[in-house]
Amino acid sequence: YLDDLTEFSQMYSTRLTSANANDSNNQRTAFPLMYATQHDSPNAQLSPDEAVKVTLDYLACSTKNNFIFGINIESWCSSVQTFEYNEDGVTESSYHLLWKTLTGQGKTRVIMDAVTGEKTSVPVPPISSIPVTVPIVFSEMGCSKALFNRDNAVQPKYVRDWKQIPLVLKGGMMSDVVSGFVAYSYDGGGSAFRMMGGLERWDGKSVLPPLPDYENFRQQLSEASRISDDDNDGDVEDDKILKKSNNNYCHGAVEKLTEVWNLNLYSLSKMPSYFFTDYEDAQLQQPQYQKLSTAATANVANVDLVR
C-alpha cells in the first residue's frame, strides 16, 4: 500500500507541475510520507514492541519507498526507572524491550512454576530478524503527568523529568535505530501532557509561560547537546534515511502479518477512495497502477473491511 501512495504522490505532483509550468510558486514535489503507530498491541499474542516491529517490517519491505516511521511511546513514567529496568529494578523497561526488538535481539521470559513458585528465565527468539531500513522517530514521547512518579516516594510528583531524552539523541543507547523524537507536548492532550501553562486552550498566538515540566525538558536538551558537542570528532554518521529496503523481506513480512493478526490483503483496485477526483480515478485505472502493491485490511467477525 505504501507503494500505491508513493505512485499517487508522484502522479499528483507531475500533474500539478505540468499545469503550472510557468508559475514556480505553484509547483510542488512529491510529498513525504510518515507512518506512526502507538507503542501497543491489538492482541495478547504480541507484546507492544513486537507489534511495532511486525508493522514496520510490512511497511518497509518495498524497495521503492523512503519514509519515516513514528512510534508514539508514553511509558517513561518514573524518575527511578532506567533504560534497562522499570522502577522496581527487576522488570525490563519498555524502552529496552523496544530497542532489543528493533535491533533483532532475543529476549527472556520469566516463567513461574505453579506448584513450587520457582521462577525460570527462558530465552525467547526475536519476532523478526529483518533489519530496520528506514528512519525511526518517537513521534510522541512523554508520559502523562498524572502517572509520573505516582507510585514511588520521589518528589515532586506529577512533574516529568525527561531523563529519557539522552537515549535517543546522538550517542545515546537507542541512537543506532532511533533518529529523534517529538516531545508531547507544547500544548494539547489536556493538562496531563502540557509543558506550558496559561490559557485553558491555546489560541495559537499567545506565548505561554513555561511549567516546571518544560524547565526539566530544556535542561535535558541542554545537557544532551553539551555531551554531543564534546563527543563530536568530525566523523559523519551513517545516514539511516539512505538505507535501502529489500523486496526479499516482503514475503516474510506479509506471512508474519497474516499469522499474528489474521489479516487479509487486497489490491488497491478493491479500496476505492472518496477523496480522488475524476481525473485521479481515471489515472489509477491505468494498467501501471493496477499492478501496485497490496494493502492490509482487517478481518473482523468474518467481515472483510476494505476501509
RAMO-V379324 format. One record per residue. RES is the residue in one small letter. PHI is phi in radians with two decimals (999 if undefined). PSI is psi in whole degrees, -180 to 180 (* if undefined). NEAR is the number of other C-alpha atoms within 8 Angstrom. Layout:
# RAMO-V379324
RES|PHI|PSI|NEAR + RES|PHI|PSI|NEAR
This chain:
# RAMO-V379324
y|999|-34|11 + l|-1.09|-38|8 + d|-1.02|-42|11 + d|-1.06|-44|11 + l|-1.13|-39|8 + t|-1.13|-45|10 + e|-1.07|-43|9 + f|-1.13|-41|8 + s|-1.02|-45|10 + q|-1.18|-40|10 + m|-1.11|-46|8 + y|-1.13|-40|10 + s|-1.12|-44|11 + t|-1.08|-41|9 + r|-1.09|-47|8 + l|-1.15|-41|11 + t|-1.12|-41|12 + s|-1.13|-39|7 + a|-1.27|-22|6 + n|-2.18|42|10 + a|-1.04|-29|8 + n|-1.73|5|4 + d|-2.19|96|7 + s|-1.13|-25|7 + n|-1.23|-22|4 + n|-1.79|1|8 + q|-1.38|149|10 + r|-2.45|154|7 + t|-1.81|172|8 + a|-1.00|133|9 + f|-1.38|144|5 + p|-1.28|157|5 + l|-2.06|142|7 + m|-2.39|127|8 + y|-1.81|138|8 + a|-2.25|142|9 + t|-2.33|151|8 + q|-1.35|142|8 + h|-1.32|81|12 + d|-2.79|173|9 + s|-2.33|139|12 + p|-1.36|-9|5 + n|-2.58|174|5 + a|-1.44|-9|6 + q|-1.23|-33|5 + l|-2.05|144|10 + s|-1.34|164|9 + p|-0.96|-43|9 + d|-1.13|-36|15 + e|-1.22|-39|12 + a|-1.10|-40|13 + v|-1.08|-44|14 + k|-1.18|-41|12 + v|-1.09|-42|13 + t|-1.11|-46|9 + l|-1.08|-43|9 + d|-1.00|-44|13 + y|-1.16|-45|11 + l|-1.19|-31|9 + a|-1.72|4|10 + c|-1.34|-15|13 + s|-1.39|153|11 + t|-1.51|-8|8 + k|-1.53|-15|6 + n|-2.00|137|10 + n|-2.06|116|8 + f|-2.52|171|10 + i|-1.85|136|11 + f|-1.88|120|12 + g|-1.80|144|12 + i|-2.19|123|14 + n|-1.54|106|12 + i|-2.15|123|11 + e|-2.30|47|11 + s|-2.05|8|8 + w|-1.56|92|9 + c|-2.09|22|14 + s|-2.69|140|12 + s|-1.31|-12|11 + v|-1.59|-26|7 + q|-1.22|160|14 + t|-2.20|179|8 + f|-1.02|-39|10 + e|-1.47|-38|9 + y|-2.29|152|13 + n|-1.25|179|14 + e|-1.16|-15|10 + d|-1.34|-9|7 + g|1.27|7|7 + v|-2.12|-54|7 + t|-1.33|145|7 + e|-1.29|139|9 + s|-1.28|155|12 + s|-1.15|-32|8 + y|-1.14|-43|9 + h|-1.19|-42|11 + l|-1.08|-43|11 + l|-1.11|-43|10 + w|-1.07|-44|10 + k|-1.12|-40|11 + t|-1.20|-41|15 + l|-1.16|-30|12 + t|-1.64|8|9 + g|1.34|22|12 + q|-1.58|150|9 + g|-1.33|168|10 + k|-2.21|176|10 + t|-2.13|147|8 + r|-2.18|133|8 + v|-1.60|123|8 + i|-1.98|130|8 + m|-1.85|130|8 + d|-1.18|126|8 + a|-1.15|-23|5 + v|-1.64|-52|4 + t|-1.57|-21|5 + g|1.38|3|7 + e|-1.23|137|6 + k|-1.80|136|8 + t|-2.26|135|7 + s|-1.55|125|8 + v|-2.03|129|8 + p|-1.18|140|8 + v|-2.10|122|8 + p|-1.15|156|7 + p|-1.11|147|10 + i|-1.13|-27|9 + s|-2.74|140|8 + s|-1.80|6|6 + i|-1.17|126|7 + p|-1.24|154|7 + v|-1.30|128|8 + t|-2.15|5|10 + v|-2.28|158|15 + p|-1.21|139|12 + i|-2.01|136|12 + v|-2.27|154|13 + f|-1.46|101|13 + s|-1.29|-19|12 + e|-2.45|120|12 + m|-2.25|131|12 + g|2.52|159|14 + c|-1.95|154|12 + s|-1.06|131|10 + k|-1.09|-24|11 + a|-1.18|-18|7 + l|-1.85|-16|9 + f|-1.24|124|15 + n|1.01|23|14 + r|-1.16|-36|9 + d|-1.88|23|4 + n|-2.37|-178|6 + a|-1.65|5|5 + v|-1.22|138|8 + q|-2.07|149|5 + p|-1.36|154|5 + k|-1.51|156|8 + y|1.12|25|10 + v|-2.20|112|10 + r|-1.20|143|13 + d|-1.73|-16|8 + w|1.05|31|9 + k|-1.29|-4|7 + q|-1.42|-12|8 + i|-0.98|-47|10 + p|-1.05|-21|11 + l|-1.14|-32|11 + v|-1.88|-2|15 + l|-1.63|175|12 + k|-0.90|127|7 + g|1.52|-6|8 + g|-1.33|167|9 + m|-1.10|-26|7 + m|-1.83|3|10 + s|-1.24|-9|13 + d|-1.30|-19|6 + v|-2.24|-17|11 + v|-1.94|129|11 + s|-1.75|-2|12 + g|2.80|-169|10 + f|-2.74|162|10 + v|-2.09|119|9 + a|-1.32|137|9 + y|-1.98|106|9 + s|-2.80|164|9 + y|-1.12|-50|8 + d|-2.63|155|10 + g|1.85|165|8 + g|1.30|11|8 + g|1.35|177|7 + s|-1.13|-19|6 + a|-1.21|-17|8 + f|-2.16|-7|14 + r|-1.28|135|13 + m|-1.65|-9|12 + m|-2.08|150|11 + g|-1.81|-151|10 + g|1.54|-125|6 + l|-1.01|143|7 + e|-1.07|-41|5 + r|-2.31|121|4 + w|-1.09|135|9 + d|-1.54|1|6 + g|1.46|-2|4 + k|-2.18|-47|5 + s|-1.18|145|6 + v|-1.46|121|4 + l|-1.51|144|9 + p|-1.28|141|7 + p|-1.28|145|10 + l|-1.69|166|9 + p|-0.94|-31|8 + d|-0.99|-43|11 + y|-1.22|-39|10 + e|-1.07|-40|9 + n|-1.14|-40|11 + f|-1.05|-48|10 + r|-1.11|-38|8 + q|-1.10|-43|8 + q|-1.16|-38|12 + l|-1.11|-42|10 + s|-1.11|-45|8 + e|-1.17|-41|8 + a|-1.15|-37|11 + s|-1.16|-40|8 + r|-1.14|-43|8 + i|-1.11|-41|8 + s|-1.11|-42|10 + d|-1.13|-39|7 + d|-1.16|-34|6 + d|-1.54|-6|6 + n|-1.27|113|7 + d|-1.82|11|4 + g|1.58|-8|4 + d|-1.26|150|5 + v|-1.65|125|4 + e|-1.25|155|4 + d|-1.05|136|4 + d|-1.55|107|6 + k|-1.12|-25|9 + i|-1.15|-27|8 + l|-1.52|-5|7 + k|-1.13|142|8 + k|-1.78|143|7 + s|-1.39|172|12 + n|-2.34|121|9 + n|-1.06|-22|9 + n|-1.10|-21|6 + y|-1.40|-17|10 + c|-1.10|-41|12 + h|-1.05|-47|8 + g|-1.13|-38|7 + a|-1.15|-42|12 + v|-1.20|-40|9 + e|-1.05|-44|8 + k|-1.15|-41|9 + l|-1.06|-44|13 + t|-1.17|-39|10 + e|-1.16|-49|8 + v|-1.52|-23|8 + w|-2.16|2|6 + n|0.94|51|9 + l|-1.64|147|11 + n|-1.76|149|10 + l|-2.04|131|8 + y|-2.20|153|11 + s|-1.31|163|11 + l|-1.07|-30|13 + s|-1.10|-20|6 + k|-1.71|10|7 + m|-2.16|73|9 + p|-1.13|147|6 + s|-1.99|138|5 + y|-1.45|-2|4 + f|-1.82|-6|4 + f|-1.36|143|8 + t|-1.39|170|6 + d|-1.04|-39|6 + y|-1.10|-45|7 + e|-1.21|-36|9 + d|-1.07|-42|9 + a|-1.11|-40|8 + q|-1.10|-41|8 + l|-1.27|-12|8 + q|-1.47|-8|8 + q|-1.18|151|8 + p|-0.93|-40|6 + q|-1.13|-27|6 + y|-1.53|-20|11 + q|-1.31|-14|11 + k|-1.64|5|6 + l|-1.24|174|11 + s|-1.20|168|10 + t|-1.46|163|9 + a|-2.18|143|9 + a|-1.45|132|9 + t|-2.37|150|12 + a|-1.48|146|10 + n|-1.84|105|11 + v|-2.04|121|7 + a|0.93|42|4 + n|1.12|17|5 + v|-1.91|122|6 + d|-1.40|117|9 + l|-1.62|120|8 + v|-1.53|-35|8 + r|-2.14|*|4
